Amino acid sequence: MRIAVVGSGYVGLTAAACLASLGHEVRCVDVVPERVAAIELGQSPFFEPGLAELLSSALAGKRLFATTDLVDAVVRSEITIIAVGTPQGLAGIDLSFVEAATGSIGRALRDVSGYHVVVSKSTVVPGTADTVMRPILERESGRNVGEFGLCVNPEFLREGHAVADFLNPDRLVIGEWDQRSGDTVARLYETFACPVIRTTLANAEMIKYASNALLATLISFSNEIAVICEATRDTDVQTVLHGVHLDQRLSPVVAGERVKPGILSYLWAGCGFGGSCLPKDVNALRAYARERIVDVPLLDAVMTVNAQRPRSLVDLAEKALGSLRGATITVLGLAFKPETSDLRNSPALQVIQAFQERGAIIRAYDPIVTAEPDLAFPGLSSERHEQLLGLSGGVTLCATKEAALRDSGAAVLVTACPEFLSWNWEELCSIMRQPLVIDGRGALSDVAWPVDVRYLEIGRAPNPAFLSRALAG
Ligand code: UGA
């Protein structure tokens, strides 16, 4: 099929490259000419495993084109996918990019002669396709919906796994104005074998929010158990949650083997969730409910618990060091989760800010977030540069773990990057001013710590007996 994708961020560009890899002819539209130029060269403007390879092969096969000309892309296509950002506004979700893109697509529809379906992949609150997008499309195109199609087709892509998630989806959700719209969108994915939910526009919008709200709730639930463990002698949250995971309703035994569903990875305690989706989507759903005079105490609590986590990690360090004033602290891991360079809403930024407020001097190390990661794409990533500038206020971003840890007063792990597990901690602790490791993710609990190293982790009661590996083992 011929498809236009408006917006070349994580969702838009991944969808475009993957749809092209399925054999469709795809035109990516973006308002930033430098971004379009980079895509035309097969460069991904952000770090996403496998995406650059897909882009190059689709470009070479002439199945993918990038352009700033939205009208041309829409006119040449049967389906236009909206994949622009929906940032958090002051009073809920900010739909201004969706409205602008929808208006432009509506105007372009005037030049389209055949049947055309407009599809929203942007994450929008329930009712947006029907009450915001449909009126704009009808007004700008001069046609009634039905003459053109309208669908909501949310994505469930995780950063760092976006390509694999797109190509091997758990489910396809197609919210449809009418059957013809839905049938057209279903054809995009006819090679996929997963379950397909054909439903209303609003259900499709709500499924996306409910999915992300569940993930956030599991994390905050785990963190609340951690808080109780921290106040309870002889408990540690990792052992407690491991015990919870072994309930066969959570990890069934199939053919004699224990299956560990991916959802369990959200039932671990840490220093909070972040990223561009979970916090924004839970807040958007809360604001949406408030507008409808509906109380959502659970979702409110999910965000309250999450907001407290970074600070509680800093409290742990302060207790261990006595005072943080003038202390050099090494923050390990900056991105909101491992295997990405994305700093958006990263708990690490809040941890750093709380340390700085208490007078600490911050060094940071992250295997993927480096000081000048985007020079290959000048002008492309102003948002990313802003993130880094925001971070650089008083923070020394170190290129090596040794530079980050030499003479440091404490190592504080905020993001569970896999490489931290393979480090020679005995050697690294020996170059620190004092060997204190504070683990905000429980990621290093299996390290055989030398006796002179003080290892503290979140969710563990401050019981000296439990600080000893011998006893814990
Ligand atoms: C999330 C959802 O997982 C996707 O299904 C959804 O499509 C996407 O948002 C979106 O709305 O576009 P992502 O933002 O990439 O994807 O983040 P996750 O991998 O879910 O991580 C979110 C937070 O949960 C992170 O702060 C991370 O530290 C935490 N997390 C993640 C865990 O606690 N455990 C994990 O196994 C993974």
Residues whose N, C-alpha, C, O or C-beta is under 5 A from the ligand:
A	BS01	UGA	E155 F156 L157 R158 E159 I219 S265 Y266 G272 F273 G274 G275 S276 C277 L278 F336 K337
